[in-house]
Amino acid sequence: MSQSKVDKYKEQKANRKEIYAKEQRKKKLTKAAWIGVFVLLLAGIIAALSLEIHSWYVNKYLPSKPDYTAESLVISDLAGVLEDETEAHTHAEDETEAASEDGDNEVEIDDEQ
C-alpha cells in the first residue's frame, strides 16, 4: 500500500463515528423530505376529490331530492278560489271608494220608535 492510502485509512478510522453520524443524518433528512412530499401529494389528491364530490352533491344530488321548505309546501290555488275572493274584495273596495268620492256620506238611519 502506498503511504497516501494508509493515511486516508487512518483518517477514516479515526473519524468513523462522525462520518457514520453524518450519513445517518443525511438518510433521515432525505427520508423526512420524501415523506413530506408524499403527504403534500396525498393532501392535494384528497382535496381535489373532496371538491369534486362536493360539486357533484350540490349540482346533481340536491336538486333531485324533494324540497320540504315552507314555500314548497304551499298549495297553489288550483280552483281559483283565492283569485275570486280578491276580485270580490277589490270590487267592494271600488264601490266604497266611488261612494265616498260622490259625496254620498249620508248615513240612513231608520227610526222605528
C-alpha positions as CSV (number, residue, x, y, z in Angstrom):
1,M,0.0,0.0,0.0
2,S,1.1,3.5,-0.7
3,Q,1.5,6.0,2.1
4,S,-1.4,8.1,0.9
5,K,-3.8,5.1,1.1
6,V,-2.6,4.3,4.6
7,D,-3.1,8.0,5.8
8,K,-6.6,8.0,4.3
9,Y,-7.5,4.7,6.0
10,K,-6.2,6.0,9.4
11,E,-8.2,9.3,9.0
12,Q,-11.4,7.3,8.2
13,K,-10.8,5.0,11.1
14,A,-10.3,8.0,13.5
15,N,-13.4,9.8,12.2
16,R,-15.6,6.7,11.7
17,K,-18.2,7.7,14.3
18,E,-18.6,11.3,12.9
19,I,-18.8,10.0,9.3
20,Y,-21.4,7.4,10.3
21,A,-23.5,10.0,12.2
22,K,-23.4,12.3,9.1
23,E,-24.5,9.6,6.8
24,Q,-27.4,8.6,9.1
25,R,-28.4,12.3,9.5
26,K,-28.4,12.7,5.7
27,K,-30.5,9.5,5.3
28,K,-33.0,10.7,7.9
29,L,-33.4,14.1,6.3
30,T,-33.9,12.5,2.9
31,K,-36.5,10.2,4.3
32,A,-38.3,13.1,6.0
33,A,-38.3,15.1,2.8
34,W,-39.8,12.2,0.8
35,I,-42.5,11.7,3.5
36,G,-43.3,15.4,3.3
37,V,-43.6,15.3,-0.5
38,F,-45.9,12.2,-0.2
39,V,-48.1,13.8,2.4
40,L,-48.5,17.0,0.3
41,L,-49.3,15.0,-2.7
42,L,-51.8,12.9,-0.8
43,A,-53.4,16.0,0.7
44,G,-53.8,17.5,-2.8
45,I,-55.4,14.4,-4.2
46,I,-57.8,14.3,-1.2
47,A,-58.7,18.0,-1.6
48,A,-59.4,17.6,-5.3
49,L,-61.6,14.5,-4.7
50,S,-63.5,16.2,-1.9
51,L,-64.1,19.3,-4.1
52,E,-65.3,17.0,-6.9
53,I,-67.7,15.1,-4.6
54,H,-69.0,18.4,-3.1
55,S,-69.7,19.9,-6.5
56,W,-71.5,16.7,-7.6
57,Y,-73.5,16.7,-4.4
58,V,-74.6,20.3,-4.8
59,N,-75.3,20.2,-8.6
60,K,-76.7,16.7,-9.1
61,Y,-77.9,15.2,-5.8
62,L,-79.5,18.1,-4.0
63,P,-81.8,19.2,-6.9
64,S,-83.1,15.6,-7.2
65,K,-84.2,15.5,-3.5
66,P,-87.7,16.7,-2.6
67,D,-87.9,20.3,-1.3
68,Y,-89.6,20.5,2.1
69,T,-89.3,24.2,2.7
70,A,-92.3,26.3,3.7
71,E,-92.6,27.8,0.2
72,S,-92.8,24.4,-1.5
73,L,-95.5,23.2,0.9
74,V,-97.9,25.9,-0.1
75,I,-100.7,24.5,-2.2
76,S,-101.3,26.6,-5.3
77,D,-104.8,27.9,-5.9
78,L,-106.0,25.2,-8.4
79,A,-109.7,26.1,-8.3
80,G,-109.1,29.9,-8.4
81,V,-110.9,30.4,-5.1
82,L,-108.3,32.9,-3.8
83,E,-108.4,34.8,-7.0
84,D,-112.3,35.2,-6.8
85,E,-112.1,36.4,-3.2
86,T,-109.5,39.0,-4.1
87,E,-111.6,40.2,-7.1
88,A,-114.7,40.4,-5.0
89,H,-112.8,42.3,-2.3
90,T,-111.5,44.6,-5.0
91,H,-115.0,45.3,-6.4
92,A,-116.3,46.1,-2.9
93,E,-113.5,48.5,-2.2
94,D,-114.1,50.2,-5.6
95,E,-117.8,50.7,-4.7
96,T,-117.0,52.2,-1.3
97,E,-114.4,54.5,-2.8
98,A,-116.8,55.6,-5.5
99,A,-119.5,56.3,-2.9
100,S,-117.2,58.3,-0.8
101,E,-116.0,60.4,-3.7
102,D,-119.5,61.2,-4.9
103,G,-120.4,62.8,-1.5
104,D,-122.9,60.1,-0.5
105,N,-121.6,60.1,3.0
106,E,-125.0,60.4,4.5
107,V,-126.0,57.5,6.7
108,E,-129.5,56.4,6.5
109,I,-130.9,55.8,10.0
110,D,-134.3,54.2,10.3
111,D,-136.1,55.3,13.5
112,E,-138.9,53.0,14.2
113,Q,-139.8,54.1,17.7
